[in-house]
Amino acid sequence: MRNKYIRPIVMAYISFYILSVIFYYTIPNENFVQSKPSVASNQFENMQNVIMKNPQLLSLKISDDKYSIKNYNFNYEGKDLEISIANDEHQIFINRKATDDNKIEVYWYPGPIDVNGIDFTSVLKEPIINLNKSKLNIKYEKQEYSFKQFSKDITINQFYEKKDNKINNGSMGFGSSMLYIRIPKNLKILGNQDFQYLP
């Protein structure tokens, strides 16, 4: 009676193992979420360094998709402006224009976010920015994400006693980004926030 079940069980196990091997070799070698080669990662980091040293470049590179820059424009004829920011963990640069054109320009740069060679920049939530009378309101949403990473070897070695599936679980929070605000020449900024004024 016992021997009667051994053969089907062994055959089922062998079949499953063969299917796992076939499945392993049909999975694409590249990740479903593309990772960047080392050269691209270096360019990614250099890109951020260039912007951090020259925030003025944000207004020039807005049409360049690789920077993920968001732009907000407001017409404003007042003499004073209060800037209200819900979260002060972000870098804020203010630049006075050469003329009084009655326009406020805001540029948001998330900065490149790289986790294990994967670009997460596109999933970041942009801030909510609006002008209400004489107050420019800037509100950041919480940036938290969970991820799981594993090797496709799990299809073959899942039954091994010593597994090396390279499964990584974790979460990440993003709190660093840059705001570059261009204001009319004689507009007075109210409040005592520690903004960085550019020449």
JOLIN-V456599 format. One line per field, one symbol per residue. phi: phi as a letter, one per 20 degrees, with the letter a starting at -180 (. if undefined). A space follows every 50 residues. Layout:
phi->???
//
This chain:
phi->.fffeffffffffffffffffffgeefgfeffdfeefgffffffffgfff ffecggfgfedfeegfeledccccebdfecbdddcfceedfcddceffce elcddccdcfmfddclndedgfefeffecbddldceecceefdcbdbccb effffdefeffdecelecdabbcdcdbcddddcggdfeeendfeedeef
//
